[in-house]
Amino acid sequence: MIDRTEYYSAKLAYETDASDVHAALQADSTLIVVDVRSDEAWAQGRVAGAVHMPYSEIADRAPAEIPAGSPVVVYCWSPGCNAGAKGALELAKLGYPAREMIGGFEYWVREGYPVEDADGVHRRPVDPLTGVARIRSRA
């Protein structure tokens, strides 16, 4: 039987969440965020600064578009979608240190992080069931 410490360590090596991705992007890391959803879903909105690469195109496109060895986080629509895992698998096959963002785009939006669409970058209200709405002082 696997040790619980090993299990959770391994799990965290392959998964991340919206708040950790946001923090990494704020720290100006070399992290590349890849949206593996359809063209229609991408057009509705995406993680600000993400690269659009449907998982079925990763094997052909990633070597030319993502520098080798770059840390990559992949996401799909929501916890009910496994396209993020499919995308992470394809990137891992190519040798990228890929992780899946659990919760997907749904939780990115619900936690109030920047969303980009054709009109620019926006923030939607934080869903109190998933994140803490921070009160900004009016200094």
mmCIF file of the C-alpha atoms, coordinates in Angstrom:
data_MODEL
# 
_entry.id   MODEL 
# 
loop_
_atom_site.group_PDB 
_atom_site.id 
_atom_site.type_symbol 
_atom_site.label_atom_id 
_atom_site.label_alt_id 
_atom_site.label_comp_id 
_atom_site.label_asym_id 
_atom_site.label_entity_id 
_atom_site.label_seq_id 
_atom_site.pdbx_PDB_ins_code 
_atom_site.Cartn_x 
_atom_site.Cartn_y 
_atom_site.Cartn_z 
_atom_site.occupancy 
_atom_site.B_iso_or_equiv 
_atom_site.pdbx_formal_charge 
_atom_site.auth_seq_id 
_atom_site.auth_comp_id 
_atom_site.auth_asym_id 
_atom_site.auth_atom_id 
_atom_site.pdbx_PDB_model_num 
ATOM 1   C CA . MET A 1 1   ? 0.000   0.000  0.000   1.00 0.00 ? 1   MET A CA 1 
ATOM 2   C CA . ILE A 1 2   ? 1.257   3.499  -0.858  1.00 0.00 ? 2   ILE A CA 1 
ATOM 3   C CA . ASP A 1 3   ? 2.174   5.802  1.995   1.00 0.00 ? 3   ASP A CA 1 
ATOM 4   C CA . ARG A 1 4   ? -0.212  8.754  2.359   1.00 0.00 ? 4   ARG A CA 1 
ATOM 5   C CA . THR A 1 5   ? 2.681   11.200 2.339   1.00 0.00 ? 5   THR A CA 1 
ATOM 6   C CA . GLU A 1 6   ? 3.891   9.789  -0.990  1.00 0.00 ? 6   GLU A CA 1 
ATOM 7   C CA . TYR A 1 7   ? 0.377   9.876  -2.411  1.00 0.00 ? 7   TYR A CA 1 
ATOM 8   C CA . TYR A 1 8   ? -0.284  13.532 -1.564  1.00 0.00 ? 8   TYR A CA 1 
ATOM 9   C CA . SER A 1 9   ? 3.199   14.600 -2.596  1.00 0.00 ? 9   SER A CA 1 
ATOM 10  C CA . ALA A 1 10  ? 2.694   12.938 -5.967  1.00 0.00 ? 10  ALA A CA 1 
ATOM 11  C CA . LYS A 1 11  ? -0.784  14.441 -6.344  1.00 0.00 ? 11  LYS A CA 1 
ATOM 12  C CA . LEU A 1 12  ? 0.549   17.954 -5.724  1.00 0.00 ? 12  LEU A CA 1 
ATOM 13  C CA . ALA A 1 13  ? 3.302   17.359 -8.281  1.00 0.00 ? 13  ALA A CA 1 
ATOM 14  C CA . TYR A 1 14  ? 0.653   16.844 -10.977 1.00 0.00 ? 14  TYR A CA 1 
ATOM 15  C CA . GLU A 1 15  ? -2.154  19.167 -9.891  1.00 0.00 ? 15  GLU A CA 1 
ATOM 16  C CA . THR A 1 16  ? -2.472  22.796 -8.926  1.00 0.00 ? 16  THR A CA 1 
ATOM 17  C CA . ASP A 1 17  ? -5.367  25.175 -8.351  1.00 0.00 ? 17  ASP A CA 1 
ATOM 18  C CA . ALA A 1 18  ? -6.478  28.598 -9.505  1.00 0.00 ? 18  ALA A CA 1 
ATOM 19  C CA . SER A 1 19  ? -5.028  30.488 -6.545  1.00 0.00 ? 19  SER A CA 1 
ATOM 20  C CA . ASP A 1 20  ? -1.596  28.879 -6.938  1.00 0.00 ? 20  ASP A CA 1 
ATOM 21  C CA . VAL A 1 21  ? -1.596  29.545 -10.688 1.00 0.00 ? 21  VAL A CA 1 
ATOM 22  C CA . HIS A 1 22  ? -2.579  33.170 -10.105 1.00 0.00 ? 22  HIS A CA 1 
ATOM 23  C CA . ALA A 1 23  ? 0.201   33.582 -7.516  1.00 0.00 ? 23  ALA A CA 1 
ATOM 24  C CA . ALA A 1 24  ? 2.775   32.051 -9.890  1.00 0.00 ? 24  ALA A CA 1 
ATOM 25  C CA . LEU A 1 25  ? 1.708   34.384 -12.696 1.00 0.00 ? 25  LEU A CA 1 
ATOM 26  C CA . GLN A 1 26  ? 1.901   37.382 -10.349 1.00 0.00 ? 26  GLN A CA 1 
ATOM 27  C CA . ALA A 1 27  ? 5.448   36.392 -9.435  1.00 0.00 ? 27  ALA A CA 1 
ATOM 28  C CA . ASP A 1 28  ? 6.469   36.736 -13.108 1.00 0.00 ? 28  ASP A CA 1 
ATOM 29  C CA . SER A 1 29  ? 7.368   33.090 -13.290 1.00 0.00 ? 29  SER A CA 1 
ATOM 30  C CA . THR A 1 30  ? 8.084   31.296 -16.549 1.00 0.00 ? 30  THR A CA 1 
ATOM 31  C CA . LEU A 1 31  ? 4.822   29.405 -16.165 1.00 0.00 ? 31  LEU A CA 1 
ATOM 32  C CA . ILE A 1 32  ? 2.852   28.922 -19.373 1.00 0.00 ? 32  ILE A CA 1 
ATOM 33  C CA . VAL A 1 33  ? -0.912  28.451 -19.007 1.00 0.00 ? 33  VAL A CA 1 
ATOM 34  C CA . VAL A 1 34  ? -2.581  26.418 -21.746 1.00 0.00 ? 34  VAL A CA 1 
ATOM 35  C CA . ASP A 1 35  ? -6.327  26.425 -22.422 1.00 0.00 ? 35  ASP A CA 1 
ATOM 36  C CA . VAL A 1 36  ? -7.271  23.139 -24.118 1.00 0.00 ? 36  VAL A CA 1 
ATOM 37  C CA . ARG A 1 37  ? -10.946 23.971 -24.703 1.00 0.00 ? 37  ARG A CA 1 
ATOM 38  C CA . SER A 1 38  ? -12.740 24.471 -28.009 1.00 0.00 ? 38  SER A CA 1 
ATOM 39  C CA . ASP A 1 39  ? -12.533 27.627 -30.119 1.00 0.00 ? 39  ASP A CA 1 
ATOM 40  C CA . GLU A 1 40  ? -16.041 28.566 -28.973 1.00 0.00 ? 40  GLU A CA 1 
ATOM 41  C CA . ALA A 1 41  ? -15.184 28.213 -25.280 1.00 0.00 ? 41  ALA A CA 1 
ATOM 42  C CA . TRP A 1 42  ? -11.937 30.186 -25.783 1.00 0.00 ? 42  TRP A CA 1 
ATOM 43  C CA . ALA A 1 43  ? -13.890 33.021 -27.404 1.00 0.00 ? 43  ALA A CA 1 
ATOM 44  C CA . GLN A 1 44  ? -16.243 33.215 -24.404 1.00 0.00 ? 44  GLN A CA 1 
ATOM 45  C CA . GLY A 1 45  ? -13.322 33.931 -22.096 1.00 0.00 ? 45  GLY A CA 1 
ATOM 46  C CA . ARG A 1 46  ? -10.052 32.488 -20.812 1.00 0.00 ? 46  ARG A CA 1 
ATOM 47  C CA . VAL A 1 47  ? -7.360  32.906 -18.209 1.00 0.00 ? 47  VAL A CA 1 
ATOM 48  C CA . ALA A 1 48  ? -5.725  36.243 -19.046 1.00 0.00 ? 48  ALA A CA 1 
ATOM 49  C CA . GLY A 1 49  ? -2.517  35.536 -20.967 1.00 0.00 ? 49  GLY A CA 1 
ATOM 50  C CA . ALA A 1 50  ? -3.258  31.867 -21.624 1.00 0.00 ? 50  ALA A CA 1 
ATOM 51  C CA . VAL A 1 51  ? -2.235  30.083 -24.824 1.00 0.00 ? 51  VAL A CA 1 
ATOM 52  C CA . HIS A 1 52  ? -5.030  28.385 -26.748 1.00 0.00 ? 52  HIS A CA 1 
ATOM 53  C CA . MET A 1 53  ? -4.101  24.863 -27.784 1.00 0.00 ? 53  MET A CA 1 
ATOM 54  C CA . PRO A 1 54  ? -6.862  22.232 -27.890 1.00 0.00 ? 54  PRO A CA 1 
ATOM 55  C CA . TYR A 1 55  ? -5.494  18.976 -26.486 1.00 0.00 ? 55  TYR A CA 1 
ATOM 56  C CA . SER A 1 56  ? -5.823  17.215 -29.830 1.00 0.00 ? 56  SER A CA 1 
ATOM 57  C CA . GLU A 1 57  ? -3.328  19.721 -31.321 1.00 0.00 ? 57  GLU A CA 1 
ATOM 58  C CA . ILE A 1 58  ? -0.696  19.604 -28.572 1.00 0.00 ? 58  ILE A CA 1 
ATOM 59  C CA . ALA A 1 59  ? 1.507   16.886 -30.118 1.00 0.00 ? 59  ALA A CA 1 
ATOM 60  C CA . ASP A 1 60  ? 1.847   18.912 -33.333 1.00 0.00 ? 60  ASP A CA 1 
ATOM 61  C CA . ARG A 1 61  ? 1.937   22.466 -31.969 1.00 0.00 ? 61  ARG A CA 1 
ATOM 62  C CA . ALA A 1 62  ? 3.602   22.440 -28.564 1.00 0.00 ? 62  ALA A CA 1 
ATOM 63  C CA . PRO A 1 63  ? 7.183   21.730 -29.712 1.00 0.00 ? 63  PRO A CA 1 
ATOM 64  C CA . ALA A 1 64  ? 7.056   24.808 -31.976 1.00 0.00 ? 64  ALA A CA 1 
ATOM 65  C CA . GLU A 1 65  ? 5.116   27.112 -29.632 1.00 0.00 ? 65  GLU A CA 1 
ATOM 66  C CA . ILE A 1 66  ? 6.197   26.249 -26.088 1.00 0.00 ? 66  ILE A CA 1 
ATOM 67  C CA . PRO A 1 67  ? 9.899   26.320 -25.214 1.00 0.00 ? 67  PRO A CA 1 
ATOM 68  C CA . ALA A 1 68  ? 11.201  22.897 -24.207 1.00 0.00 ? 68  ALA A CA 1 
ATOM 69  C CA . GLY A 1 69  ? 11.253  22.338 -20.467 1.00 0.00 ? 69  GLY A CA 1 
ATOM 70  C CA . SER A 1 70  ? 8.873   25.201 -19.696 1.00 0.00 ? 70  SER A CA 1 
ATOM 71  C CA . PRO A 1 71  ? 6.574   24.600 -16.736 1.00 0.00 ? 71  PRO A CA 1 
ATOM 72  C CA . VAL A 1 72  ? 3.043   24.306 -18.073 1.00 0.00 ? 72  VAL A CA 1 
ATOM 73  C CA . VAL A 1 73  ? -0.368  24.362 -16.424 1.00 0.00 ? 73  VAL A CA 1 
ATOM 74  C CA . VAL A 1 74  ? -3.286  23.071 -18.446 1.00 0.00 ? 74  VAL A CA 1 
ATOM 75  C CA . TYR A 1 75  ? -6.974  23.700 -17.862 1.00 0.00 ? 75  TYR A CA 1 
ATOM 76  C CA . CYS A 1 76  ? -10.329 22.894 -19.380 1.00 0.00 ? 76  CYS A CA 1 
ATOM 77  C CA . TRP A 1 77  ? -13.825 24.034 -18.521 1.00 0.00 ? 77  TRP A CA 1 
ATOM 78  C CA . SER A 1 78  ? -14.599 22.702 -15.032 1.00 0.00 ? 78  SER A CA 1 
ATOM 79  C CA . PRO A 1 79  ? -14.136 19.871 -12.552 1.00 0.00 ? 79  PRO A CA 1 
ATOM 80  C CA . GLY A 1 80  ? -16.527 17.862 -14.721 1.00 0.00 ? 80  GLY A CA 1 
ATOM 81  C CA . CYS A 1 81  ? -14.212 18.013 -17.755 1.00 0.00 ? 81  CYS A CA 1 
ATOM 82  C CA . ASN A 1 82  ? -11.218 15.752 -18.340 1.00 0.00 ? 82  ASN A CA 1 
ATOM 83  C CA . ALA A 1 83  ? -9.708  17.638 -21.296 1.00 0.00 ? 83  ALA A CA 1 
ATOM 84  C CA . GLY A 1 84  ? -7.203  19.239 -18.905 1.00 0.00 ? 84  GLY A CA 1 
ATOM 85  C CA . ALA A 1 85  ? -5.898  15.799 -17.922 1.00 0.00 ? 85  ALA A CA 1 
ATOM 86  C CA . LYS A 1 86  ? -5.740  14.815 -21.605 1.00 0.00 ? 86  LYS A CA 1 
ATOM 87  C CA . GLY A 1 87  ? -3.779  17.964 -22.394 1.00 0.00 ? 87  GLY A CA 1 
ATOM 88  C CA . ALA A 1 88  ? -1.388  17.456 -19.472 1.00 0.00 ? 88  ALA A CA 1 
ATOM 89  C CA . LEU A 1 89  ? -0.801  13.879 -20.633 1.00 0.00 ? 89  LEU A CA 1 
ATOM 90  C CA . GLU A 1 90  ? 0.060   15.025 -24.160 1.00 0.00 ? 90  GLU A CA 1 
ATOM 91  C CA . LEU A 1 91  ? 2.479   17.637 -22.821 1.00 0.00 ? 91  LEU A CA 1 
ATOM 92  C CA . ALA A 1 92  ? 4.055   15.099 -20.447 1.00 0.00 ? 92  ALA A CA 1 
ATOM 93  C CA . LYS A 1 93  ? 4.601   12.728 -23.387 1.00 0.00 ? 93  LYS A CA 1 
ATOM 94  C CA . LEU A 1 94  ? 6.612   15.545 -24.988 1.00 0.00 ? 94  LEU A CA 1 
ATOM 95  C CA . GLY A 1 95  ? 8.708   15.982 -21.852 1.00 0.00 ? 95  GLY A CA 1 
ATOM 96  C CA . TYR A 1 96  ? 7.092   19.110 -20.413 1.00 0.00 ? 96  TYR A CA 1 
ATOM 97  C CA . PRO A 1 97  ? 6.657   19.378 -16.625 1.00 0.00 ? 97  PRO A CA 1 
ATOM 98  C CA . ALA A 1 98  ? 2.876   19.704 -16.990 1.00 0.00 ? 98  ALA A CA 1 
ATOM 99  C CA . ARG A 1 99  ? 0.263   20.094 -14.270 1.00 0.00 ? 99  ARG A CA 1 
ATOM 100 C CA . GLU A 1 100 ? -3.506  20.255 -14.426 1.00 0.00 ? 100 GLU A CA 1 
ATOM 101 C CA . MET A 1 101 ? -5.367  23.186 -12.869 1.00 0.00 ? 101 MET A CA 1 
ATOM 102 C CA . ILE A 1 102 ? -8.116  21.515 -10.868 1.00 0.00 ? 102 ILE A CA 1 
ATOM 103 C CA . GLY A 1 103 ? -11.427 23.332 -11.023 1.00 0.00 ? 103 GLY A CA 1 
ATOM 104 C CA . GLY A 1 104 ? -10.623 24.531 -14.532 1.00 0.00 ? 104 GLY A CA 1 
ATOM 105 C CA . PHE A 1 105 ? -11.780 27.814 -15.972 1.00 0.00 ? 105 PHE A CA 1 
ATOM 106 C CA . GLU A 1 106 ? -14.956 27.659 -13.890 1.00 0.00 ? 106 GLU A CA 1 
ATOM 107 C CA . TYR A 1 107 ? -13.070 28.043 -10.623 1.00 0.00 ? 107 TYR A CA 1 
ATOM 108 C CA . TRP A 1 108 ? -10.662 30.607 -12.084 1.00 0.00 ? 108 TRP A CA 1 
ATOM 109 C CA . VAL A 1 109 ? -13.694 32.780 -12.830 1.00 0.00 ? 109 VAL A CA 1 
ATOM 110 C CA . ARG A 1 110 ? -15.514 31.999 -9.577  1.00 0.00 ? 110 ARG A CA 1 
ATOM 111 C CA . GLU A 1 111 ? -12.453 33.030 -7.559  1.00 0.00 ? 111 GLU A CA 1 
ATOM 112 C CA . GLY A 1 112 ? -12.373 36.402 -9.329  1.00 0.00 ? 112 GLY A CA 1 
ATOM 113 C CA . TYR A 1 113 ? -9.102  36.127 -11.251 1.00 0.00 ? 113 TYR A CA 1 
ATOM 114 C CA . PRO A 1 114 ? -8.506  38.037 -14.535 1.00 0.00 ? 114 PRO A CA 1 
ATOM 115 C CA . VAL A 1 115 ? -10.499 36.793 -17.501 1.00 0.00 ? 115 VAL A CA 1 
ATOM 116 C CA . GLU A 1 116 ? -9.665  37.805 -21.050 1.00 0.00 ? 116 GLU A CA 1 
ATOM 117 C CA . ASP A 1 117 ? -11.986 37.948 -24.058 1.00 0.00 ? 117 ASP A CA 1 
ATOM 118 C CA . ALA A 1 118 ? -12.331 39.995 -27.253 1.00 0.00 ? 118 ALA A CA 1 
ATOM 119 C CA . ASP A 1 119 ? -13.170 43.086 -25.166 1.00 0.00 ? 119 ASP A CA 1 
ATOM 120 C CA . GLY A 1 120 ? -10.016 42.891 -23.024 1.00 0.00 ? 120 GLY A CA 1 
ATOM 121 C CA . VAL A 1 121 ? -9.230  41.751 -19.496 1.00 0.00 ? 121 VAL A CA 1 
ATOM 122 C CA . HIS A 1 122 ? -11.980 41.748 -16.854 1.00 0.00 ? 122 HIS A CA 1 
ATOM 123 C CA . ARG A 1 123 ? -12.586 40.516 -13.339 1.00 0.00 ? 123 ARG A CA 1 
ATOM 124 C CA . ARG A 1 124 ? -15.906 39.026 -12.421 1.00 0.00 ? 124 ARG A CA 1 
ATOM 125 C CA . PRO A 1 125 ? -17.271 39.141 -8.869  1.00 0.00 ? 125 PRO A CA 1 
ATOM 126 C CA . VAL A 1 126 ? -15.879 36.539 -6.467  1.00 0.00 ? 126 VAL A CA 1 
ATOM 127 C CA . ASP A 1 127 ? -18.293 33.715 -5.724  1.00 0.00 ? 127 ASP A CA 1 
ATOM 128 C CA . PRO A 1 128 ? -18.484 33.643 -1.902  1.00 0.00 ? 128 PRO A CA 1 
ATOM 129 C CA . LEU A 1 129 ? -18.782 29.849 -2.015  1.00 0.00 ? 129 LEU A CA 1 
ATOM 130 C CA . THR A 1 130 ? -15.340 29.481 -3.588  1.00 0.00 ? 130 THR A CA 1 
ATOM 131 C CA . GLY A 1 131 ? -13.291 32.505 -2.614  1.00 0.00 ? 131 GLY A CA 1 
ATOM 132 C CA . VAL A 1 132 ? -13.010 35.349 -0.203  1.00 0.00 ? 132 VAL A CA 1 
ATOM 133 C CA . ALA A 1 133 ? -14.218 38.701 -1.466  1.00 0.00 ? 133 ALA A CA 1 
ATOM 134 C CA . ARG A 1 134 ? -11.553 41.110 -0.304  1.00 0.00 ? 134 ARG A CA 1 
ATOM 135 C CA . ILE A 1 135 ? -12.746 44.534 0.753   1.00 0.00 ? 135 ILE A CA 1 
ATOM 136 C CA . ARG A 1 136 ? -10.656 47.286 -0.773  1.00 0.00 ? 136 ARG A CA 1 
ATOM 137 C CA . SER A 1 137 ? -10.093 50.402 1.256   1.00 0.00 ? 137 SER A CA 1 
ATOM 138 C CA . ARG A 1 138 ? -11.016 53.717 -0.302  1.00 0.00 ? 138 ARG A CA 1 
ATOM 139 C CA . ALA A 1 139 ? -7.880  55.627 0.555   1.00 0.00 ? 139 ALA A CA 1 
# 
